[in-house]
Amino acid sequence: MTTTAKALPSAEDIALARESGRVLSTVLQTRADTQTIDFHDDKGTVRSVTLPTSALRLLLDVLTEIGQGNAVTIIPIHAELTTQEAADLLNVSRPFLVQLLEKGEIPFHKIGTHRRVRYQDVIAYKNRIDAERRKALDELAAQAQELGMGY
């Protein structure tokens, strides 16, 4: 299951997410495994829903991101992505991603003729590449310092 927001949140959504997040964060200062929330529909009917506290913590994370003006996508860790979804996640072209798959940089499997990539494998690759980039930048900065380049 993938839930995708198609557009950035409106100013009203941002303000509401910030306020809701503040209230929810006070509710989550508990050690209880579940929380019961009352929802009021437009007819005044109240429905109580019991939710795992872990789900409410995730909701707080979503509200925090929306409150900062960010669109949010929720993808289960065990999800399988198409090559286009994986390429979008890495911000690369689909043909470039396919090259990475064929070189063995990211594990994949095929369903018929279609390649599928696990979300956690894409994230592991992204984290590995990001760490390599940070290391290279740190080395360049150290060299610039040694050479007195004024950085």
N, C-alpha and C positions, 0 to 999 in steps of 0.2 A: 504494500500500500504506500503510495506516494501522495502527499498533499502539497500542492504548489500554489503559492500566491502569484497571480499573473502580473500584478502592478505594485508599485510602491504604495504604502499606506497614505491615506489622506491626512491632512492636518488634524481633523476631528478624531480619526482613528489613533493617531500618535498621542494626542492629549488623553484620550480615554484609556489607551494602553498604559500610559504612565500612571494615571490615577489608580486604575485597577491593579497594576503591579504593586503599587505602594500598599494598598489594602490587603492584597493576597500575601504579601511578604510578612505582614503581621500575623495573619492566620497560620502561616507555615512555621511559626516559632513554637512547634510542638513536636513531641516524640511519638504521637499517635500514628499508626499505620494507615488510617483512613480518615477522611474528613467528609462531613455531610453538608451539602450546599443546597439552599432553597432557591429554585428558579421560579420566577413569576412570569406567566405568559400575558399576552395583551388582553385577556379576559379576566385577569385577576386570579387565575388558578395557580396554586402553588404546588410545585412538584419537588420533592426532596430526592437528591441523588447522592449516593455515597461513592466517593472516589478514592483510589489509592493516593496517599500523600505524595508518592513519587510522581504520579501523573500531574499533580498540582504544581510540583516543583518544575516540571517540564513546561507547564503552562506559564509559570512565572518567567522562565527563560525566554519563551516566545513573546510574552508581553514586553519584556525588557528590550528585545530586539526591535519590535514594532515601535516601542516608545522612542527608539533612537532613529526612527524613520527607515528601518530596513525591512525589505520583504523577507519572508521566512518560508523555507521548505523543510518538511519533515520527511526523513527517509529512514526506515528501519535499518539497523546495523546489518542484518542478514539479507537485505534486499539485493536482488540481482538487477543490474542496469544494462540497458542496450549500449552499444558503442557510442551512440550519439549522446545519451545521458551521461556516460562516463567522460566523454570529451568535453561536454559542457561544464561538468564539475571541475575538471582540470583547466578549463579555459584554453583548450587546444582544439585544433580541427579534428574531425573524425578520421580522416586518412592518417594523420600523425598518430592518433591513438592506436589505430590498427597496426601501424608500424611497431609501436611499443609492445603491443600484444604479441605480434609475430616474433619479436626479438626476445620474448620471455621476460620483459621488464615488469609486466603485470600478468598474473595468472588469469586464465579465462577458460571457458568451456563452450561447446557449441550445442545448440538446440536446433537440430536440422542443419541448415546452412547459416544460421544466425549466431554470432558470438554473444556471450553473456559474461559480464564481469561482476564480481561481488563488490558491493559498496565498500566493505572494510578493506578489500585489496586495493581499491583505488585510493582510499584515504591513506593507507600505509605507504603507497608509492609517493603520494603527495608529501607526506611528512618526511620521507627519506630524501626526496629531491630538495625540499625546503631546508632541511638540515645541511645538506651538501652546499647549497647556495649561501647559507649563513656562514658556514665555515670558510668558504672561498672569500666572502666579503670581509670577514674578520682578518684573514691573512693579508688581503690587499690593504686594509686599513693599517695593520701593523707595519707593513712595508713602507707605506706612505709616511708613517711616523718616524721610522728609522731613517728615511731619506730626507726628512725635514721638509716635506712638501706642503706644509701648512694646513693639513686637514685635521 
